[in-house]
Amino acid sequence: MDGTFDRDFWERRWDQVVREHPDAIARRPPNAHLLAEAGDLRPGAALDAGCGHGGEAVWLASTGWRVTAVDFSPTALDAGRAMAAGLGADVAERINWEEADLGTWSPPPGRYDLVTSLYVHIDGSVGEFVTRLAGGVAPGGTLLLVGHRPVDPETGADTPAAGQVQVSVDETTAALDALGGWRIEVAEQRRRAAEGSGVDAVVRALAPG
Ligand SMILES: C[S@@+](CC[C@H](N)C(=O)[O-])C[C@H]1O[C@@H](n2cnc3c(N)ncnc32)[C@H](O)[C@@H]1O
């Protein structure tokens, strides 16, 4: 890890956000791609890899999912735990908050009906990251990966994600094609709402079986 987006960076970032913007965390709606792509799925076991302060994990739990929420920032995980507790025991007890480094951590094979990862910076090969997360999806389960692209594909301009490595459509679909048997249901770049902020890569795929 070159230190740019390592654990210390995220700890500092989350510490500042939790101290200075607690209301913004509490008010932030769950990710729009998750709502659009997973909102109709039948709840089961879900993994949110790189869960941050847990807005998506809490939403999944509140809609009936049993969630494993993984991040390497203890401060983010604590914020998530507190938010879930504030919503009541029925939500809080459905989430297992797990501190782990997604650079090396692998989900238990075939464990989750939904594996999602939203906007995680990847220190290494995107294909390897995708393959590792795909290993956690149960037969017939769903993988939903979203990444903020560093360059606007229309203008060629840098976006706020400039210099970052996150999932791309091409690398994600290539990794799943190489695994064989995956059905790619969505593979597209979607323009972000904020002008000049570029596009998100969104890939939703069904595991074989
Ligand atoms: C841009 S934030 C996105 C958080 C959340 N998924 C969302 O959409 O709001 C990236 C998150 O990934 C976590 N993260 C980055 N690299 C990680 C790694 N190697 N292992 C575990 N978590 C990591 C950070 O701590 C941070 O919470």
The ligand as an SDF file (V2000), in Angstrom:
LIG
                    3D

 27 29  0  0  0  0  0  0  0  0999 V2000
  -15.1660    5.6920   -0.2380 C   0  0  0  0  0  0  0  0  0  0  0  0
  -15.4980    4.8020    1.2330 S   0  0  0  0  0  0  0  0  0  0  0  0
  -17.0220    3.9980    0.7860 C   0  0  0  0  0  0  0  0  0  0  0  0
  -17.7990    3.5320    1.9770 C   0  0  0  0  0  0  0  0  0  0  0  0
  -19.1520    2.9350    1.6430 C   0  0  0  0  0  0  0  0  0  0  0  0
  -19.0200    1.7180    0.8640 N   0  0  0  0  0  0  0  0  0  0  0  0
  -20.0080    3.9400    0.9160 C   0  0  0  0  0  0  0  0  0  0  0  0
  -20.3570    3.7080   -0.2480 O   0  0  0  0  0  0  0  0  0  0  0  0
  -20.3180    4.9850    1.5090 O   0  0  0  0  0  0  0  0  0  0  0  0
  -14.3470    3.4480    1.1520 C   0  0  0  0  0  0  0  0  0  0  0  0
  -14.3940    2.5650    2.3810 C   0  0  0  0  0  0  0  0  0  0  0  0
  -13.5850    1.4280    2.1520 O   0  0  0  0  0  0  0  0  0  0  0  0
  -12.7960    1.1850    3.2890 C   0  0  0  0  0  0  0  0  0  0  0  0
  -11.5760    0.5130    2.8260 N   0  0  0  0  0  0  0  0  0  0  0  0
  -10.7010    0.9880    1.9110 C   0  0  0  0  0  0  0  0  0  0  0  0
   -9.7050    0.0830    1.7170 N   0  0  0  0  0  0  0  0  0  0  0  0
   -9.9920   -0.9590    2.5380 C   0  0  0  0  0  0  0  0  0  0  0  0
   -9.3270   -2.1910    2.8150 C   0  0  0  0  0  0  0  0  0  0  0  0
   -8.1720   -2.5170    2.2240 N   0  0  0  0  0  0  0  0  0  0  0  0
   -9.8770   -3.0220    3.7160 N   0  0  0  0  0  0  0  0  0  0  0  0
  -11.0380   -2.6900    4.3490 C   0  0  0  0  0  0  0  0  0  0  0  0
  -11.7000   -1.5430    4.1450 N   0  0  0  0  0  0  0  0  0  0  0  0
  -11.1820   -0.6840    3.2480 C   0  0  0  0  0  0  0  0  0  0  0  0
  -12.5400    2.5400    3.9020 C   0  0  0  0  0  0  0  0  0  0  0  0
  -12.2380    2.4670    5.2870 O   0  0  0  0  0  0  0  0  0  0  0  0
  -13.8660    3.2370    3.6350 C   0  0  0  0  0  0  0  0  0  0  0  0
  -14.7550    3.0360    4.7030 O   0  0  0  0  0  0  0  0  0  0  0  0
  1  2  1  0
  2  3  1  0
  2 10  1  0
  3  4  1  0
  4  5  1  0
  5  6  1  0
  5  7  1  0
  7  8  2  0
  7  9  1  0
 10 11  1  0
 11 12  1  0
 11 26  1  0
 12 13  1  0
 13 14  1  0
 13 24  1  0
 14 15  1  0
 14 23  1  0
 15 16  2  0
 16 17  1  0
 17 18  1  0
 17 23  2  0
 18 19  1  0
 18 20  2  0
 20 21  1  0
 21 22  2  0
 22 23  1  0
 24 25  1  0
 24 26  1  0
 26 27  1  0
M  CHG  2   2   1   9  -1
M  END
$$$$
